[in-house]
Amino acid sequence: MNTGVIQGGWEFVWAAYAVTATILTGYGLSIFSRYRAALRRRSAAGPGVTR
């Protein structure tokens, strides 16, 4: 009878961590670049312009 416990499997765990880290890093970089673009657009609109 199988006890339902997986032996080993750390390769899967580390691969899942790597995929998660890659996705979160990409998302963070995306947010940072969009924030910088918004700041550039705001400064190009001129002083005193609010949206």
C-alpha positions in Angstrom: 0.0 0.0 0.0 1.2 3.5 -0.9 1.5 6.0 2.0 1.1 9.0 -0.3 4.5 10.5 0.6 6.6 11.8 -2.2 10.3 10.8 -1.9 12.7 13.5 -3.1 11.0 15.9 -5.4 13.2 18.9 -4.5 14.0 19.5 -8.1 10.3 20.4 -8.6 10.3 22.6 -5.6 13.4 24.6 -6.7 12.0 24.9 -10.3 8.7 26.2 -8.9 10.7 28.8 -6.8 12.7 29.8 -9.9 9.6 30.3 -12.0 7.9 32.3 -9.2 11.0 34.5 -8.7 11.3 35.1 -12.5 7.6 36.1 -12.8 7.7 38.4 -9.7 11.0 40.0 -10.8 9.5 40.7 -14.3 6.4 42.1 -12.7 8.4 44.4 -10.4 10.5 45.6 -13.3 7.3 46.3 -15.3 5.8 48.4 -12.5 9.1 50.3 -12.1 9.3 51.1 -15.8 5.7 52.2 -16.0 6.2 54.4 -12.9 9.2 56.0 -14.6 7.3 56.6 -17.8 4.5 58.2 -15.9 6.9 60.6 -14.2 8.4 61.5 -17.6 5.0 62.2 -19.0 4.1 64.3 -16.0 7.3 66.4 -16.2 6.8 66.8 -20.0 3.3 68.2 -19.5 4.8 71.2 -17.7 4.6 72.6 -14.2 1.2 73.1 -12.6 -0.6 70.6 -14.8 -2.5 68.0 -12.9 -4.5 65.1 -14.1 
